[in-house]
Amino acid sequence: MLSIIAKAHHVSRVLAWIGGALILGSALLVTVEVLIRKFLGTSLAGADEISGYAFGIATTLGLAFALFERAHIRVDALFILLPGFLRAILNLLGLALLVGFAAIITVMAWQMVGDTLKHGSHSITPMRTPLALPQIPWLAGWVLFVVAGLLLFFGALLATLRGDTASADRLIGVKTLDEQIDDERA
């Protein structure tokens, strides 16, 4: 199970880099757009639309990586004082709720993309972008997020059932201060 989680973590890291490249590309495109408007009095037309699509795709491509890195925001002031087994159970419950919510969004996104493909929908902008082009990679990010969450959930569940709450914590628990410092050094 851990090797599958490691491979999925690697895939999520690559997709997060792609998402980062999309955001940098958008920033460059918008910068060029602003400069062309300022100095040439014209526009590239569509920079805002393209950057919006890129931001949406980049966001979902980064969700799974953030989950693997335990980087989602959590309030844990009292949580760390709880016994290990109770923390593991609460971590599993929290992850199950997060994955369940993401699964609902993913199903709805799947239906939306299906409707888009069925009707051949295009944006209502001058670019007339076929909406499936940005929606499919956006949906792929949601699917990966749910798959990553399920992998982590079952990995942590197995570790917890074996009584290895330390391994479960390393998979889905709150990062310790030492882990955060080690991440900063890496």
ChimeraX commands (.cxc) that place a marker at each C-alpha (Angstrom):
marker #1 position 0.00,0.00,0.00 radius 0.5
marker #1 position 2.81,2.42,0.86 radius 0.5
marker #1 position 4.43,1.96,-2.56 radius 0.5
marker #1 position 1.15,2.85,-4.27 radius 0.5
marker #1 position 0.83,5.90,-2.02 radius 0.5
marker #1 position 4.43,6.89,-2.85 radius 0.5
marker #1 position 3.76,6.59,-6.60 radius 0.5
marker #1 position 0.55,8.63,-6.32 radius 0.5
marker #1 position 2.46,11.22,-4.27 radius 0.5
marker #1 position 5.04,11.45,-7.06 radius 0.5
marker #1 position 2.33,11.89,-9.71 radius 0.5
marker #1 position 0.70,14.60,-7.58 radius 0.5
marker #1 position 4.05,16.40,-7.29 radius 0.5
marker #1 position 4.47,16.42,-11.08 radius 0.5
marker #1 position 0.92,17.73,-11.52 radius 0.5
marker #1 position 1.51,20.41,-8.88 radius 0.5
marker #1 position 4.57,21.56,-10.87 radius 0.5
marker #1 position 2.43,21.66,-14.01 radius 0.5
marker #1 position -0.14,23.71,-12.09 radius 0.5
marker #1 position 2.60,26.07,-10.95 radius 0.5
marker #1 position 3.78,26.44,-14.54 radius 0.5
marker #1 position 0.21,27.29,-15.57 radius 0.5
marker #1 position 0.06,30.03,-12.94 radius 0.5
marker #1 position 3.44,31.43,-13.99 radius 0.5
marker #1 position 2.38,31.32,-17.62 radius 0.5
marker #1 position -0.81,33.16,-16.73 radius 0.5
marker #1 position 1.15,35.81,-14.86 radius 0.5
marker #1 position 3.40,36.26,-17.87 radius 0.5
marker #1 position 0.42,36.44,-20.24 radius 0.5
marker #1 position -1.35,39.04,-18.09 radius 0.5
marker #1 position 1.87,41.06,-17.79 radius 0.5
marker #1 position 2.31,41.08,-21.57 radius 0.5
marker #1 position -1.38,42.01,-21.94 radius 0.5
marker #1 position -0.96,44.98,-19.57 radius 0.5
marker #1 position 2.20,46.16,-21.33 radius 0.5
marker #1 position 0.59,45.90,-24.78 radius 0.5
marker #1 position -2.44,47.87,-23.56 radius 0.5
marker #1 position -0.23,50.53,-21.98 radius 0.5
marker #1 position 2.27,51.02,-24.78 radius 0.5
marker #1 position 0.46,49.91,-27.92 radius 0.5
marker #1 position -3.12,50.78,-27.02 radius 0.5
marker #1 position -4.44,47.38,-28.08 radius 0.5
marker #1 position -5.17,44.06,-26.44 radius 0.5
marker #1 position -4.32,40.39,-26.86 radius 0.5
marker #1 position -7.97,39.62,-26.04 radius 0.5
marker #1 position -8.60,36.56,-23.95 radius 0.5
marker #1 position -5.77,36.83,-21.43 radius 0.5
marker #1 position -8.26,37.05,-18.59 radius 0.5
marker #1 position -10.21,34.05,-19.86 radius 0.5
marker #1 position -7.11,31.91,-20.36 radius 0.5
marker #1 position -5.67,32.86,-16.97 radius 0.5
marker #1 position -8.99,32.01,-15.31 radius 0.5
marker #1 position -8.96,28.55,-16.85 radius 0.5
marker #1 position -5.31,28.08,-15.90 radius 0.5
marker #1 position -5.97,29.10,-12.30 radius 0.5
marker #1 position -8.89,26.67,-11.97 radius 0.5
marker #1 position -6.88,23.80,-13.43 radius 0.5
marker #1 position -3.79,24.64,-11.36 radius 0.5
marker #1 position -5.86,24.70,-8.18 radius 0.5
marker #1 position -7.27,21.22,-8.63 radius 0.5
marker #1 position -3.93,19.83,-9.80 radius 0.5
marker #1 position -2.41,20.97,-6.51 radius 0.5
marker #1 position -5.09,19.58,-4.19 radius 0.5
marker #1 position -3.76,16.01,-4.07 radius 0.5
marker #1 position -0.18,17.18,-3.52 radius 0.5
marker #1 position -1.31,19.38,-0.62 radius 0.5
marker #1 position -3.09,16.35,0.84 radius 0.5
marker #1 position 0.01,14.15,0.56 radius 0.5
marker #1 position 2.12,16.90,2.09 radius 0.5
marker #1 position -0.43,17.42,4.89 radius 0.5
marker #1 position -0.53,21.08,3.92 radius 0.5
marker #1 position -4.26,21.77,4.22 radius 0.5
marker #1 position -5.13,24.19,7.00 radius 0.5
marker #1 position -6.17,22.62,10.30 radius 0.5
marker #1 position -6.89,23.97,13.75 radius 0.5
marker #1 position -4.93,21.72,16.06 radius 0.5
marker #1 position -4.30,23.64,19.27 radius 0.5
marker #1 position -5.80,20.97,21.56 radius 0.5
marker #1 position -5.63,18.11,19.09 radius 0.5
marker #1 position -1.97,17.34,19.73 radius 0.5
marker #1 position -2.73,16.80,23.43 radius 0.5
marker #1 position -5.05,13.85,22.70 radius 0.5
marker #1 position -3.87,10.23,22.94 radius 0.5
marker #1 position -2.48,8.71,19.73 radius 0.5
marker #1 position -5.37,6.32,19.05 radius 0.5
marker #1 position -8.00,9.07,19.46 radius 0.5
marker #1 position -5.98,11.39,17.19 radius 0.5
marker #1 position -5.81,8.61,14.59 radius 0.5
marker #1 position -9.59,8.07,14.74 radius 0.5
marker #1 position -10.27,11.81,14.46 radius 0.5
marker #1 position -7.78,12.12,11.58 radius 0.5
marker #1 position -9.56,9.28,9.78 radius 0.5
marker #1 position -12.94,10.91,10.39 radius 0.5
marker #1 position -11.68,14.28,9.16 radius 0.5
marker #1 position -10.15,12.74,6.05 radius 0.5
marker #1 position -13.31,10.74,5.36 radius 0.5
marker #1 position -15.38,13.94,5.53 radius 0.5
marker #1 position -12.93,15.80,3.28 radius 0.5
marker #1 position -12.85,12.99,0.71 radius 0.5
marker #1 position -16.62,12.62,0.87 radius 0.5
marker #1 position -17.08,16.33,0.18 radius 0.5
marker #1 position -14.53,16.20,-2.65 radius 0.5
marker #1 position -16.29,13.13,-4.07 radius 0.5
marker #1 position -19.60,15.03,-4.20 radius 0.5
marker #1 position -17.90,17.90,-6.03 radius 0.5
marker #1 position -16.19,15.42,-8.36 radius 0.5
marker #1 position -19.48,13.72,-9.26 radius 0.5
marker #1 position -21.09,17.09,-9.95 radius 0.5
marker #1 position -18.06,18.18,-12.00 radius 0.5
marker #1 position -18.22,14.88,-13.92 radius 0.5
marker #1 position -21.87,15.56,-14.75 radius 0.5
marker #1 position -21.06,19.13,-15.82 radius 0.5
marker #1 position -18.27,17.96,-18.13 radius 0.5
marker #1 position -20.63,15.32,-19.52 radius 0.5
marker #1 position -23.22,17.99,-20.28 radius 0.5
marker #1 position -20.54,20.19,-21.82 radius 0.5
marker #1 position -19.43,17.37,-24.12 radius 0.5
marker #1 position -23.01,16.35,-24.94 radius 0.5
marker #1 position -24.00,19.89,-25.95 radius 0.5
marker #1 position -20.65,21.00,-27.39 radius 0.5
marker #1 position -20.70,24.05,-25.09 radius 0.5
marker #1 position -18.45,27.00,-25.76 radius 0.5
marker #1 position -17.62,30.05,-23.65 radius 0.5
marker #1 position -19.71,33.15,-24.22 radius 0.5
marker #1 position -16.62,35.24,-24.87 radius 0.5
marker #1 position -15.11,36.37,-28.17 radius 0.5
marker #1 position -12.71,33.39,-27.98 radius 0.5
marker #1 position -15.63,30.90,-28.01 radius 0.5
marker #1 position -13.46,28.38,-26.15 radius 0.5
marker #1 position -14.84,24.83,-26.19 radius 0.5
marker #1 position -15.49,24.49,-22.45 radius 0.5
marker #1 position -14.43,20.85,-22.37 radius 0.5
marker #1 position -10.82,21.94,-22.95 radius 0.5
marker #1 position -10.37,23.56,-19.52 radius 0.5
marker #1 position -13.00,21.43,-17.77 radius 0.5
marker #1 position -11.43,18.03,-18.45 radius 0.5
marker #1 position -8.05,18.75,-16.78 radius 0.5
marker #1 position -9.92,20.58,-13.99 radius 0.5
marker #1 position -12.02,17.44,-13.46 radius 0.5
marker #1 position -8.89,15.26,-13.59 radius 0.5
marker #1 position -7.50,17.24,-10.65 radius 0.5
marker #1 position -10.63,16.55,-8.62 radius 0.5
marker #1 position -10.51,12.85,-9.49 radius 0.5
marker #1 position -6.85,12.64,-8.42 radius 0.5
marker #1 position -7.69,14.42,-5.17 radius 0.5
marker #1 position -10.38,11.86,-4.33 radius 0.5
marker #1 position -8.14,8.94,-5.30 radius 0.5
marker #1 position -5.29,10.35,-3.20 radius 0.5
marker #1 position -7.64,10.82,-0.27 radius 0.5
marker #1 position -8.88,7.24,-0.55 radius 0.5
marker #1 position -5.34,5.87,-0.73 radius 0.5
marker #1 position -4.30,7.85,2.32 radius 0.5
marker #1 position -7.48,6.92,4.19 radius 0.5
marker #1 position -7.04,3.19,3.65 radius 0.5
marker #1 position -3.30,3.35,4.33 radius 0.5
marker #1 position -3.91,5.17,7.62 radius 0.5
marker #1 position -6.82,2.87,8.49 radius 0.5
marker #1 position -4.64,-0.22,8.02 radius 0.5
marker #1 position -1.88,1.33,10.13 radius 0.5
marker #1 position -4.38,2.25,12.86 radius 0.5
marker #1 position -5.90,-1.23,12.88 radius 0.5
marker #1 position -2.38,-2.67,13.30 radius 0.5
marker #1 position -1.95,-0.33,16.27 radius 0.5
marker #1 position 0.70,1.70,14.43 radius 0.5
marker #1 position -0.72,5.17,15.09 radius 0.5
marker #1 position 2.69,6.74,14.42 radius 0.5
marker #1 position 2.53,5.56,10.78 radius 0.5
marker #1 position -1.06,6.75,10.51 radius 0.5
marker #1 position 0.05,10.16,11.83 radius 0.5
marker #1 position 2.82,10.31,9.22 radius 0.5
marker #1 position 0.23,9.70,6.51 radius 0.5
marker #1 position -2.67,11.92,7.56 radius 0.5
marker #1 position -1.82,13.55,10.87 radius 0.5
marker #1 position -0.88,17.10,11.69 radius 0.5
marker #1 position 2.76,17.79,10.90 radius 0.5
marker #1 position 4.91,18.14,13.98 radius 0.5
marker #1 position 7.08,21.19,14.44 radius 0.5
marker #1 position 10.16,19.07,13.66 radius 0.5
marker #1 position 8.59,17.88,10.39 radius 0.5
marker #1 position 7.78,21.46,9.43 radius 0.5
marker #1 position 11.35,22.55,10.17 radius 0.5
marker #1 position 12.74,19.61,8.17 radius 0.5
marker #1 position 10.49,20.63,5.24 radius 0.5
marker #1 position 11.90,24.15,5.38 radius 0.5
marker #1 position 15.46,22.80,5.22 radius 0.5
marker #1 position 14.73,20.51,2.27 radius 0.5
marker link #1:1,2 radius 0.2
marker link #1:2,3 radius 0.2
marker link #1:3,4 radius 0.2
marker link #1:4,5 radius 0.2
marker link #1:5,6 radius 0.2
marker link #1:6,7 radius 0.2
marker link #1:7,8 radius 0.2
marker link #1:8,9 radius 0.2
marker link #1:9,10 radius 0.2
marker link #1:10,11 radius 0.2
marker link #1:11,12 radius 0.2
marker link #1:12,13 radius 0.2
marker link #1:13,14 radius 0.2
marker link #1:14,15 radius 0.2
marker link #1:15,16 radius 0.2
marker link #1:16,17 radius 0.2
marker link #1:17,18 radius 0.2
marker link #1:18,19 radius 0.2
marker link #1:19,20 radius 0.2
marker link #1:20,21 radius 0.2
marker link #1:21,22 radius 0.2
marker link #1:22,23 radius 0.2
marker link #1:23,24 radius 0.2
marker link #1:24,25 radius 0.2
marker link #1:25,26 radius 0.2
marker link #1:26,27 radius 0.2
marker link #1:27,28 radius 0.2
marker link #1:28,29 radius 0.2
marker link #1:29,30 radius 0.2
marker link #1:30,31 radius 0.2
marker link #1:31,32 radius 0.2
marker link #1:32,33 radius 0.2
marker link #1:33,34 radius 0.2
marker link #1:34,35 radius 0.2
marker link #1:35,36 radius 0.2
marker link #1:36,37 radius 0.2
marker link #1:37,38 radius 0.2
marker link #1:38,39 radius 0.2
marker link #1:39,40 radius 0.2
marker link #1:40,41 radius 0.2
marker link #1:41,42 radius 0.2
marker link #1:42,43 radius 0.2
marker link #1:43,44 radius 0.2
marker link #1:44,45 radius 0.2
marker link #1:45,46 radius 0.2
marker link #1:46,47 radius 0.2
marker link #1:47,48 radius 0.2
marker link #1:48,49 radius 0.2
marker link #1:49,50 radius 0.2
marker link #1:50,51 radius 0.2
marker link #1:51,52 radius 0.2
marker link #1:52,53 radius 0.2
marker link #1:53,54 radius 0.2
marker link #1:54,55 radius 0.2
marker link #1:55,56 radius 0.2
marker link #1:56,57 radius 0.2
marker link #1:57,58 radius 0.2
marker link #1:58,59 radius 0.2
marker link #1:59,60 radius 0.2
marker link #1:60,61 radius 0.2
marker link #1:61,62 radius 0.2
marker link #1:62,63 radius 0.2
marker link #1:63,64 radius 0.2
marker link #1:64,65 radius 0.2
marker link #1:65,66 radius 0.2
marker link #1:66,67 radius 0.2
marker link #1:67,68 radius 0.2
marker link #1:68,69 radius 0.2
marker link #1:69,70 radius 0.2
marker link #1:70,71 radius 0.2
marker link #1:71,72 radius 0.2
marker link #1:72,73 radius 0.2
marker link #1:73,74 radius 0.2
marker link #1:74,75 radius 0.2
marker link #1:75,76 radius 0.2
marker link #1:76,77 radius 0.2
marker link #1:77,78 radius 0.2
marker link #1:78,79 radius 0.2
marker link #1:79,80 radius 0.2
marker link #1:80,81 radius 0.2
marker link #1:81,82 radius 0.2
marker link #1:82,83 radius 0.2
marker link #1:83,84 radius 0.2
marker link #1:84,85 radius 0.2
marker link #1:85,86 radius 0.2
marker link #1:86,87 radius 0.2
marker link #1:87,88 radius 0.2
marker link #1:88,89 radius 0.2
marker link #1:89,90 radius 0.2
marker link #1:90,91 radius 0.2
marker link #1:91,92 radius 0.2
marker link #1:92,93 radius 0.2
marker link #1:93,94 radius 0.2
marker link #1:94,95 radius 0.2
marker link #1:95,96 radius 0.2
marker link #1:96,97 radius 0.2
marker link #1:97,98 radius 0.2
marker link #1:98,99 radius 0.2
marker link #1:99,100 radius 0.2
marker link #1:100,101 radius 0.2
marker link #1:101,102 radius 0.2
marker link #1:102,103 radius 0.2
marker link #1:103,104 radius 0.2
marker link #1:104,105 radius 0.2
marker link #1:105,106 radius 0.2
marker link #1:106,107 radius 0.2
marker link #1:107,108 radius 0.2
marker link #1:108,109 radius 0.2
marker link #1:109,110 radius 0.2
marker link #1:110,111 radius 0.2
marker link #1:111,112 radius 0.2
marker link #1:112,113 radius 0.2
marker link #1:113,114 radius 0.2
marker link #1:114,115 radius 0.2
marker link #1:115,116 radius 0.2
marker link #1:116,117 radius 0.2
marker link #1:117,118 radius 0.2
marker link #1:118,119 radius 0.2
marker link #1:119,120 radius 0.2
marker link #1:120,121 radius 0.2
marker link #1:121,122 radius 0.2
marker link #1:122,123 radius 0.2
marker link #1:123,124 radius 0.2
marker link #1:124,125 radius 0.2
marker link #1:125,126 radius 0.2
marker link #1:126,127 radius 0.2
marker link #1:127,128 radius 0.2
marker link #1:128,129 radius 0.2
marker link #1:129,130 radius 0.2
marker link #1:130,131 radius 0.2
marker link #1:131,132 radius 0.2
marker link #1:132,133 radius 0.2
marker link #1:133,134 radius 0.2
marker link #1:134,135 radius 0.2
marker link #1:135,136 radius 0.2
marker link #1:136,137 radius 0.2
marker link #1:137,138 radius 0.2
marker link #1:138,139 radius 0.2
marker link #1:139,140 radius 0.2
marker link #1:140,141 radius 0.2
marker link #1:141,142 radius 0.2
marker link #1:142,143 radius 0.2
marker link #1:143,144 radius 0.2
marker link #1:144,145 radius 0.2
marker link #1:145,146 radius 0.2
marker link #1:146,147 radius 0.2
marker link #1:147,148 radius 0.2
marker link #1:148,149 radius 0.2
marker link #1:149,150 radius 0.2
marker link #1:150,151 radius 0.2
marker link #1:151,152 radius 0.2
marker link #1:152,153 radius 0.2
marker link #1:153,154 radius 0.2
marker link #1:154,155 radius 0.2
marker link #1:155,156 radius 0.2
marker link #1:156,157 radius 0.2
marker link #1:157,158 radius 0.2
marker link #1:158,159 radius 0.2
marker link #1:159,160 radius 0.2
marker link #1:160,161 radius 0.2
marker link #1:161,162 radius 0.2
marker link #1:162,163 radius 0.2
marker link #1:163,164 radius 0.2
marker link #1:164,165 radius 0.2
marker link #1:165,166 radius 0.2
marker link #1:166,167 radius 0.2
marker link #1:167,168 radius 0.2
marker link #1:168,169 radius 0.2
marker link #1:169,170 radius 0.2
marker link #1:170,171 radius 0.2
marker link #1:171,172 radius 0.2
marker link #1:172,173 radius 0.2
marker link #1:173,174 radius 0.2
marker link #1:174,175 radius 0.2
marker link #1:175,176 radius 0.2
marker link #1:176,177 radius 0.2
marker link #1:177,178 radius 0.2
marker link #1:178,179 radius 0.2
marker link #1:179,180 radius 0.2
marker link #1:180,181 radius 0.2
marker link #1:181,182 radius 0.2
marker link #1:182,183 radius 0.2
marker link #1:183,184 radius 0.2
marker link #1:184,185 radius 0.2
marker link #1:185,186 radius 0.2
view
